[in-house]
Amino acid sequence: GYGSFGSRAGSRAKGLVHNGADDNASGTSGVLLAAQVLSDQYRLMPAGASARSIIFIAFSGEESGLLGSRFFTRHAPMDVKSISLMLNMDMIGRIRSNKLDISGTGSAEGLEAFIKPMVDESGLTIRMLPGGSGPSDHASFYGVEVPVLALFSGMHTTYHMPEDLRWQINPVGATKAVNLLTKIAA
């Protein structure tokens, strides 16, 4: 955006490009990488192998009230109750000291125990948070009782400011987050 609304930089930033390297580009890049990794894994499966369908979606309108994800949950091309798990990557690019939060670990019975071995092998220090609500697209799914996991590398001083630039992204950390997500999805 151009800072016309939602910018934390105030009036000085109106009209300046807000690149959003972490918010939203890191999560969008994560979705693209996860789609490649998982489609490659599915392609290598033997014929007739049992595998769930995976839908990859990049929503718009999050900061305007979860517009895209809310629309999807209300008008999905399938029964939303058939969705086993919504995995969300919003701001995964600023992993510092190998720390990552995962929200929603209590949104389904046994979910935290299920992901714990993968979390332990991830090379990340992960804080597991049971709640599934929050200010990101997973909240729309949690609101219709779909289990969720939301990966988040934490707030930073350039959030929603023109200074959220690509050189601040930790590509190694973000890749670890995507690797964890793809293991959980698989």
FIKOLZA-1660 file (N, C-alpha, C; in steps of 0.1 Angstrom, whole numbers, plus 5000, padded with zeros to 4 digits):
% residues 186
   i   px   py   pz ch aa at
   1 5008 4988 5000  A  G  N
   1 5000 5000 5000  A  G CA
   1 5009 5013 5000  A  G  C
   2 5002 5024 5000  A  Y  N
   2 5008 5037 5000  A  Y CA
   2 5006 5044 5013  A  Y  C
   3 5003 5038 5024  A  G  N
   3 5002 5044 5036  A  G CA
   3 4989 5053 5038  A  G  C
   4 4980 5051 5029  A  S  N
   4 4967 5059 5031  A  S CA
   4 4959 5055 5043  A  S  C
   5 4960 5042 5047  A  F  N
   5 4954 5038 5060  A  F CA
   5 4962 5027 5066  A  F  C
   6 4962 5026 5079  A  G  N
   6 4969 5015 5086  A  G CA
   6 4984 5017 5088  A  G  C
   7 4990 5027 5082  A  S  N
   7 5004 5029 5084  A  S CA
   7 5007 5034 5098  A  S  C
   8 5017 5028 5104  A  R  N
   8 5022 5032 5117  A  R CA
   8 5032 5043 5116  A  R  C
   9 5035 5047 5105  A  A  N
   9 5045 5058 5103  A  A CA
   9 5038 5072 5103  A  A  C
  10 5025 5072 5104  A  G  N
  10 5018 5085 5104  A  G CA
  10 5018 5092 5091  A  G  C
  11 5015 5105 5092  A  S  N
  11 5013 5113 5080  A  S CA
  11 5026 5114 5071  A  S  C
  12 5038 5112 5077  A  R  N
  12 5050 5113 5069  A  R CA
  12 5051 5102 5059  A  R  C
  13 5043 5091 5060  A  A  N
  13 5044 5080 5051  A  A CA
  13 5033 5080 5041  A  A  C
  14 5024 5089 5042  A  K  N
  14 5013 5089 5032  A  K CA
  14 5018 5091 5018  A  K  C
  15 5015 5082 5009  A  G  N
  15 5020 5082 4996  A  G CA
  15 5033 5075 4993  A  G  C
  16 5039 5070 5004  A  L  N
  16 5052 5062 5003  A  L CA
  16 5048 5047 5002  A  L  C
  17 5055 5040 4993  A  V  N
  17 5053 5026 4992  A  V CA
  17 5057 5019 5005  A  V  C
  18 5047 5011 5009  A  H  N
  18 5049 5002 5021  A  H CA
  18 5051 4988 5015  A  H  C
  19 5064 4984 5013  A  N  N
  19 5067 4972 5006  A  N CA
  19 5062 4959 5014  A  N  C
  20 5062 4960 5027  A  G  N
  20 5056 4948 5034  A  G CA
  20 5065 4935 5032  A  G  C
  21 5078 4937 5033  A  A  N
  21 5086 4925 5031  A  A CA
  21 5083 4914 5041  A  A  C
  22 5080 4917 5053  A  D  N
  22 5076 4907 5062  A  D CA
  22 5061 4905 5062  A  D  C
  23 5054 4916 5063  A  D  N
  23 5039 4916 5063  A  D CA
  23 5035 4924 5050  A  D  C
  24 5033 4916 5039  A  N  N
  24 5027 4903 5037  A  N CA
  24 5036 4894 5029  A  N  C
  25 5047 4899 5024  A  A  N
  25 5055 4891 5014  A  A CA
  25 5061 4878 5020  A  A  C
  26 5065 4878 5033  A  S  N
  26 5072 4866 5038  A  S CA
  26 5062 4854 5038  A  S  C
  27 5049 4857 5042  A  G  N
  27 5039 4846 5043  A  G CA
  27 5035 4842 5029  A  G  C
  28 5034 4852 5020  A  T  N
  28 5030 4848 5006  A  T CA
  28 5041 4840 4999  A  T  C
  29 5054 4844 5002  A  S  N
  29 5065 4836 4996  A  S CA
  29 5065 4822 5003  A  S  C
  30 5062 4821 5016  A  G  N
  30 5061 4808 5022  A  G CA
  30 5050 4799 5016  A  G  C
  31 5039 4805 5013  A  V  N
  31 5028 4797 5006  A  V CA
  31 5033 4792 4993  A  V  C
  32 5040 4800 4985  A  L  N
  32 5045 4795 4972  A  L CA
  32 5055 4784 4974  A  L  C
  33 5064 4786 4983  A  L  N
  33 5074 4775 4986  A  L CA
  33 5068 4762 4991  A  L  C
  34 5058 4764 5000  A  A  N
  34 5051 4752 5005  A  A CA
  34 5043 4745 4994  A  A  C
  35 5037 4753 4985  A  A  N
  35 5030 4747 4974  A  A CA
  35 5040 4739 4965  A  A  C
  36 5051 4744 4963  A  Q  N
  36 5061 4737 4954  A  Q CA
  36 5066 4724 4961  A  Q  C
  37 5070 4725 4974  A  V  N
  37 5074 4713 4981  A  V CA
  37 5064 4702 4982  A  V  C
  38 5052 4706 4986  A  L  N
  38 5041 4696 4987  A  L CA
  38 5037 4690 4974  A  L  C
  39 5036 4698 4964  A  S  N
  39 5032 4693 4951  A  S CA
  39 5043 4683 4946  A  S  C
  40 5056 4686 4948  A  D  N
  40 5067 4677 4945  A  D CA
  40 5065 4664 4953  A  D  C
  41 5062 4665 4966  A  Q  N
  41 5060 4653 4974  A  Q CA
  41 5048 4644 4968  A  Q  C
  42 5037 4651 4965  A  Y  N
  42 5026 4644 4960  A  Y CA
  42 5029 4637 4947  A  Y  C
  43 5036 4644 4938  A  R  N
  43 5040 4638 4925  A  R CA
  43 5048 4626 4927  A  R  C
  44 5056 4624 4937  A  L  N
  44 5064 4613 4940  A  L CA
  44 5057 4601 4947  A  L  C
  45 5045 4603 4951  A  M  N
  45 5037 4593 4958  A  M CA
  45 5033 4582 4948  A  M  C
  46 5033 4570 4952  A  P  N
  46 5029 4559 4943  A  P CA
  46 5014 4560 4940  A  P  C
  47 5011 4555 4928  A  A  N
  47 4997 4556 4924  A  A CA
  47 4988 4549 4934  A  A  C
  48 4977 4556 4937  A  G  N
  48 4967 4551 4947  A  G CA
  48 4970 4554 4961  A  G  C
  49 4981 4561 4964  A  A  N
  49 4985 4564 4978  A  A CA
  49 4974 4573 4984  A  A  C
  50 4972 4571 4997  A  S  N
  50 4962 4579 5004  A  S CA
  50 4968 4592 5008  A  S  C
  51 4962 4603 5003  A  A  N
  51 4967 4616 5006  A  A CA
  51 4955 4626 5006  A  A  C
  52 4955 4635 5015  A  R  N
  52 4944 4645 5016  A  R CA
  52 4946 4656 5005  A  R  C
  53 4936 4662 5001  A  S  N
  53 4937 4674 4992  A  S CA
  53 4942 4686 5000  A  S  C
  54 4950 4694 4994  A  I  N
  54 4956 4706 5000  A  I CA
  54 4952 4718 4991  A  I  C
  55 4947 4728 4998  A  I  N
  55 4943 4740 4990  A  I CA
  55 4953 4751 4995  A  I  C
  56 4959 4758 4985  A  F  N
  56 4968 4769 4988  A  F CA
  56 4961 4782 4985  A  F  C
  57 4960 4791 4995  A  I  N
  57 4952 4803 4992  A  I CA
  57 4960 4815 4998  A  I  C
  58 4961 4826 4991  A  A  N
  58 4966 4838 4995  A  A CA
  58 4954 4848 4996  A  A  C
  59 4951 4852 5008  A  F  N
  59 4939 4861 5010  A  F CA
  59 4943 4876 5009  A  F  C
  60 4933 4884 5005  A  S  N
  60 4935 4898 5006  A  S CA
  60 4925 4904 5016  A  S  C
  61 4927 4916 5019  A  G  N
  61 4918 4923 5028  A  G CA
  61 4919 4919 5043  A  G  C
  62 4930 4914 5047  A  E  N
  62 4932 4910 5061  A  E CA
  62 4931 4922 5070  A  E  C
  63 4938 4933 5067  A  E  N
  63 4939 4945 5075  A  E CA
  63 4925 4952 5075  A  E  C
  64 4917 4949 5065  A  S  N
  64 4904 4956 5064  A  S CA
  64 4893 4948 5071  A  S  C
  65 4897 4938 5078  A  G  N
  65 4887 4930 5086  A  G CA
  65 4886 4916 5081  A  G  C
  66 4897 4910 5077  A  L  N
  66 4897 4895 5073  A  L CA
  66 4888 4893 5062  A  L  C
  67 4887 4902 5053  A  L  N
  67 4876 4901 5042  A  L CA
  67 4878 4889 5033  A  L  C
  68 4890 4886 5029  A  G  N
  68 4892 4875 5020  A  G CA
  68 4889 4861 5027  A  G  C
  69 4895 4859 5038  A  S  N
  69 4893 4847 5045  A  S CA
  69 4879 4845 5050  A  S  C
  70 4873 4856 5055  A  R  N
  70 4859 4855 5059  A  R CA
  70 4850 4851 5047  A  R  C
  71 4852 4857 5036  A  F  N
  71 4844 4854 5024  A  F CA
  71 4846 4839 5020  A  F  C
  72 4858 4834 5021  A  F  N
  72 4861 4820 5018  A  F CA
  72 4853 4811 5027  A  F  C
  73 4854 4814 5040  A  T  N
  73 4847 4804 5049  A  T CA
  73 4832 4805 5048  A  T  C
  74 4827 4816 5043  A  R  N
  74 4812 4817 5041  A  R CA
  74 4808 4812 5027  A  R  C
  75 4817 4811 5017  A  H  N
  75 4813 4807 5003  A  H CA
  75 4823 4797 4998  A  H  C
  76 4828 4788 5006  A  A  N
  76 4838 4778 5002  A  A CA
  76 4832 4769 4992  A  A  C
  77 4840 4764 4982  A  P  N
  77 4835 4754 4972  A  P CA
  77 4833 4740 4978  A  P  C
  78 4835 4739 4991  A  M  N
  78 4833 4726 4998  A  M CA
  78 4827 4730 5012  A  M  C
  79 4823 4720 5019  A  D  N
  79 4818 4722 5033  A  D CA
  79 4830 4725 5041  A  D  C
  80 4830 4737 5048  A  V  N
  80 4842 4740 5056  A  V CA
  80 4844 4731 5067  A  V  C
  81 4834 4724 5071  A  K  N
  81 4836 4713 5082  A  K CA
  81 4845 4702 5077  A  K  C
  82 4847 4701 5064  A  S  N
  82 4855 4690 5058  A  S CA
  82 4870 4694 5058  A  S  C
  83 4873 4706 5062  A  I  N
  83 4887 4711 5063  A  I CA
  83 4893 4706 5076  A  I  C
  84 4903 4698 5075  A  S  N
  84 4910 4692 5087  A  S CA
  84 4918 4702 5095  A  S  C
  85 4924 4711 5088  A  L  N
  85 4933 4720 5094  A  L CA
  85 4936 4732 5085  A  L  C
  86 4936 4744 5091  A  M  N
  86 4940 4756 5083  A  M CA
  86 4954 4760 5089  A  M  C
  87 4964 4760 5080  A  L  N
  87 4978 4764 5083  A  L CA
  87 4980 4778 5078  A  L  C
  88 4984 4788 5087  A  N  N
  88 4986 4802 5083  A  N CA
  88 5000 4806 5085  A  N  C
  89 5005 4813 5075  A  M  N
  89 5019 4819 5077  A  M CA
  89 5017 4834 5074  A  M  C
  90 5017 4842 5085  A  D  N
  90 5016 4856 5084  A  D CA
  90 5028 4862 5092  A  D  C
  91 5037 4868 5085  A  M  N
  91 5049 4874 5091  A  M CA
  91 5058 4863 5096  A  M  C
  92 5064 4855 5087  A  I  N
  92 5074 4845 5091  A  I CA
  92 5088 4849 5088  A  I  C
  93 5090 4861 5083  A  G  N
  93 5103 4865 5078  A  G CA
  93 5113 4871 5088  A  G  C
  94 5108 4874 5100  A  R  N
  94 5117 4881 5110  A  R CA
  94 5121 4871 5121  A  R  C
  95 5123 4859 5119  A  I  N
  95 5127 4850 5129  A  I CA
  95 5140 4855 5135  A  I  C
  96 5140 4857 5148  A  R  N
  96 5152 4862 5155  A  R CA
  96 5155 4852 5166  A  R  C
  97 5168 4849 5167  A  S  N
  97 5173 4839 5177  A  S CA
  97 5165 4826 5176  A  S  C
  98 5162 4822 5164  A  N  N
  98 5155 4810 5160  A  N CA
  98 5141 4808 5167  A  N  C
  99 5134 4819 5171  A  K  N
  99 5122 4818 5178  A  K CA
  99 5110 4821 5169  A  K  C
 100 5100 4812 5171  A  L  N
 100 5088 4813 5163  A  L CA
 100 5076 4809 5172  A  L  C
 101 5065 4816 5170  A  D  N
 101 5052 4813 5177  A  D CA
 101 5043 4805 5168  A  D  C
 102 5036 4795 5174  A  I  N
 102 5026 4788 5167  A  I CA
 102 5013 4789 5176  A  I  C
 103 5003 4796 5170  A  S  N
 103 4990 4797 5177  A  S CA
 103 4981 4786 5172  A  S  C
 104 4971 4783 5181  A  G  N
 104 4961 4774 5177  A  G CA
 104 4964 4759 5181  A  G  C
 105 4974 4757 5188  A  T  N
 105 4978 4743 5192  A  T CA
 105 4967 4736 5200  A  T  C
 106 4958 4744 5206  A  G  N
 106 4947 4738 5214  A  G CA
 106 4934 4739 5206  A  G  C
 107 4934 4742 5193  A  S  N
 107 4922 4743 5185  A  S CA
 107 4916 4730 5181  A  S  C
 108 4923 4719 5183  A  A  N
 108 4918 4705 5181  A  A CA
 108 4924 4696 5191  A  A  C
 109 4916 4687 5196  A  E  N
 109 4921 4677 5206  A  E CA
 109 4933 4669 5200  A  E  C
 110 4944 4669 5207  A  G  N
 110 4956 4662 5204  A  G CA
 110 4965 4669 5194  A  G  C
 111 4961 4681 5189  A  L  N
 111 4969 4688 5179  A  L CA
 111 4983 4691 5184  A  L  C
 112 4984 4696 5196  A  E  N
 112 4998 4700 5201  A  E CA
 112 5007 4687 5202  A  E  C
 113 5001 4677 5207  A  A  N
 113 5009 4664 5208  A  A CA
 113 5013 4659 5194  A  A  C
 114 5004 4661 5185  A  F  N
 114 5006 4656 5171  A  F CA
 114 5018 4664 5165  A  F  C
 115 5019 4677 5167  A  I  N
 115 5029 4685 5160  A  I CA
 115 5042 4685 5168  A  I  C
 116 5042 4681 5181  A  K  N
 116 5054 4683 5189  A  K CA
 116 5066 4676 5184  A  K  C
 117 5066 4664 5179  A  P  N
 117 5078 4658 5173  A  P CA
 117 5084 4666 5161  A  P  C
 118 5075 4671 5153  A  M  N
 118 5080 4680 5142  A  M CA
 118 5085 4693 5147  A  M  C
 119 5079 4698 5157  A  V  N
 119 5084 4711 5163  A  V CA
 119 5098 4708 5169  A  V  C
 120 5099 4697 5176  A  D  N
 120 5112 4694 5182  A  D CA
 120 5123 4692 5172  A  D  C
 121 5120 4688 5160  A  E  N
 121 5130 4685 5149  A  E CA
 121 5132 4697 5140  A  E  C
 122 5125 4708 5143  A  S  N
 122 5125 4720 5133  A  S CA
 122 5138 4728 5134  A  S  C
 123 5145 4727 5144  A  G  N
 123 5157 4736 5146  A  G CA
 123 5153 4750 5151  A  G  C
 124 5140 4752 5155  A  L  N
 124 5135 4764 5160  A  L CA
 124 5131 4763 5174  A  L  C
 125 5131 4774 5181  A  T  N
 125 5126 4774 5195  A  T CA
 125 5112 4780 5194  A  T  C
 126 5102 4771 5196  A  I  N
 126 5089 4774 5193  A  I CA
 126 5080 4775 5206  A  I  C
 127 5073 4786 5206  A  R  N
 127 5063 4789 5217  A  R CA
 127 5050 4784 5212  A  R  C
 128 5044 4774 5218  A  M  N
 128 5031 4769 5213  A  M CA
 128 5020 4776 5221  A  M  C
 129 5011 4782 5214  A  L  N
 129 5000 4790 5221  A  L CA
 129 4987 4783 5217  A  L  C
 130 4979 4779 5227  A  P  N
 130 4967 4772 5224  A  P CA
 130 4956 4779 5217  A  P  C
 131 4954 4792 5219  A  G  N
 131 4943 4799 5213  A  G CA
 131 4944 4800 5198  A  G  C
 132 4932 4800 5191  A  G  N
 132 4932 4801 5177  A  G CA
 132 4926 4814 5171  A  G  C
 133 4922 4823 5180  A  S  N
 133 4918 4836 5175  A  S CA
 133 4930 4845 5173  A  S  C
 134 4928 4856 5167  A  G  N
 134 4939 4865 5165  A  G CA
 134 4937 4874 5153  A  G  C
 135 4946 4883 5150  A  P  N
 135 4944 4893 5140  A  P CA
 135 4949 4889 5126  A  P  C
 136 4947 4876 5123  A  S  N
 136 4952 4871 5110  A  S CA
 136 4941 4862 5104  A  S  C
 137 4943 4857 5092  A  D  N
 137 4933 4850 5084  A  D CA
 137 4929 4837 5091  A  D  C
 138 4937 4831 5099  A  H  N
 138 4933 4818 5106  A  H CA
 138 4921 4821 5114  A  H  C
 139 4919 4833 5120  A  A  N
 139 4908 4836 5128  A  A CA
 139 4894 4833 5122  A  A  C
 140 4893 4836 5109  A  S  N
 140 4881 4833 5102  A  S CA
 140 4877 4818 5102  A  S  C
 141 4888 4810 5101  A  F  N
 141 4885 4795 5101  A  F CA
 141 4882 4791 5115  A  F  C
 142 4890 4796 5125  A  Y  N
 142 4887 4792 5139  A  Y CA
 142 4873 4796 5143  A  Y  C
 143 4868 4807 5137  A  G  N
 143 4854 4812 5140  A  G CA
 143 4844 4802 5135  A  G  C
 144 4847 4794 5125  A  V  N
 144 4837 4784 5121  A  V CA
 144 4841 4770 5125  A  V  C
 145 4850 4769 5135  A  E  N
 145 4853 4757 5142  A  E CA
 145 4862 4748 5134  A  E  C
 146 4871 4754 5125  A  V  N
 146 4881 4746 5118  A  V CA
 146 4894 4747 5126  A  V  C
 147 4900 4736 5130  A  P  N
 147 4913 4737 5137  A  P CA
 147 4923 4745 5129  A  P  C
 148 4932 4753 5136  A  V  N
 148 4941 4762 5130  A  V CA
 148 4955 4761 5136  A  V  C
 149 4965 4764 5128  A  L  N
 149 4978 4766 5133  A  L CA
 149 4983 4779 5126  A  L  C
 150 4988 4789 5133  A  A  N
 150 4993 4801 5127  A  A CA
 150 5007 4803 5131  A  A  C
 151 5016 4804 5121  A  L  N
 151 5030 4806 5123  A  L CA
 151 5033 4821 5122  A  L  C
 152 5041 4826 5132  A  F  N
 152 5043 4840 5133  A  F CA
 152 5057 4843 5140  A  F  C
 153 5065 4851 5133  A  S  N
 153 5078 4854 5139  A  S CA
 153 5079 4865 5148  A  S  C
 154 5068 4872 5150  A  G  N
 154 5068 4883 5160  A  G CA
 154 5067 4897 5154  A  G  C
 155 5063 4906 5163  A  M  N
 155 5062 4920 5159  A  M CA
 155 5076 4926 5158  A  M  C
 156 5077 4937 5151  A  H  N
 156 5089 4945 5150  A  H CA
 156 5086 4959 5147  A  H  C
 157 5096 4967 5148  A  T  N
 157 5095 4982 5148  A  T CA
 157 5091 4987 5134  A  T  C
 158 5093 4979 5123  A  T  N
 158 5089 4984 5110  A  T CA
 158 5076 4979 5105  A  T  C
 159 5069 4972 5113  A  Y  N
 159 5055 4966 5110  A  Y CA
 159 5046 4978 5105  A  Y  C
 160 5040 4976 5093  A  H  N
 160 5032 4986 5087  A  H CA
 160 5038 4999 5085  A  H  C
 161 5051 4999 5081  A  M  N
 161 5058 5011 5078  A  M CA
 161 5066 5009 5065  A  M  C
 162 5070 5020 5059  A  P  N
 162 5078 5019 5046  A  P CA
 162 5091 5012 5048  A  P  C
 163 5096 5011 5060  A  E  N
 163 5109 5006 5063  A  E CA
 163 5109 4990 5064  A  E  C
 164 5097 4984 5062  A  D  N
 164 5097 4969 5062  A  D CA
 164 5102 4964 5049  A  D  C
 165 5115 4962 5048  A  L  N
 165 5122 4960 5036  A  L CA
 165 5129 4946 5035  A  L  C
 166 5131 4941 5023  A  R  N
 166 5136 4927 5021  A  R CA
 166 5149 4924 5028  A  R  C
 167 5158 4933 5030  A  W  N
 167 5171 4930 5035  A  W CA
 167 5170 4927 5050  A  W  C
 168 5158 4929 5056  A  Q  N
 168 5156 4926 5070  A  Q CA
 168 5150 4912 5072  A  Q  C
 169 5147 4905 5061  A  I  N
 169 5142 4892 5062  A  I CA
 169 5153 4882 5065  A  I  C
 170 5149 4872 5073  A  N  N
 170 5158 4861 5076  A  N CA
 170 5154 4849 5068  A  N  C
 171 5160 4847 5056  A  P  N
 171 5155 4837 5047  A  P CA
 171 5158 4823 5053  A  P  C
 172 5168 4821 5061  A  V  N
 172 5171 4808 5067  A  V CA
 172 5160 4804 5077  A  V  C
 173 5156 4814 5085  A  G  N
 173 5146 4812 5095  A  G CA
 173 5132 4810 5089  A  G  C
 174 5129 4818 5078  A  A  N
 174 5116 4816 5072  A  A CA
 174 5115 4803 5065  A  A  C
 175 5126 4798 5059  A  T  N
 175 5126 4785 5053  A  T CA
 175 5124 4774 5063  A  T  C
 176 5130 4775 5075  A  K  N
 176 5127 4766 5086  A  K CA
 176 5112 4765 5089  A  K  C
 177 5106 4777 5090  A  A  N
 177 5092 4778 5093  A  A CA
 177 5084 4771 5082  A  A  C
 178 5087 4773 5069  A  V  N
 178 5080 4766 5058  A  V CA
 178 5082 4751 5059  A  V  C
 179 5095 4747 5062  A  N  N
 179 5097 4733 5063  A  N CA
 179 5089 4726 5073  A  N  C
 180 5087 4733 5085  A  L  N
 180 5079 4728 5096  A  L CA
 180 5064 4727 5091  A  L  C
 181 5060 4737 5085  A  L  N
 181 5046 4737 5080  A  L CA
 181 5043 4726 5070  A  L  C
 182 5053 4724 5061  A  T  N
 182 5051 4713 5051  A  T CA
 182 5051 4699 5057  A  T  C
 183 5059 4698 5067  A  K  N
 183 5059 4685 5074  A  K CA
 183 5045 4683 5081  A  K  C
 184 5040 4693 5088  A  I  N
 184 5027 4692 5094  A  I CA
 184 5016 4689 5084  A  I  C
 185 5016 4696 5073  A  A  N
 185 5006 4694 5062  A  A CA
 185 5007 4680 5056  A  A  C
 186 5019 4675 5054  A  A  N
 186 5021 4662 5048  A  A CA
 186 5016 4651 5058  A  A  C
% end
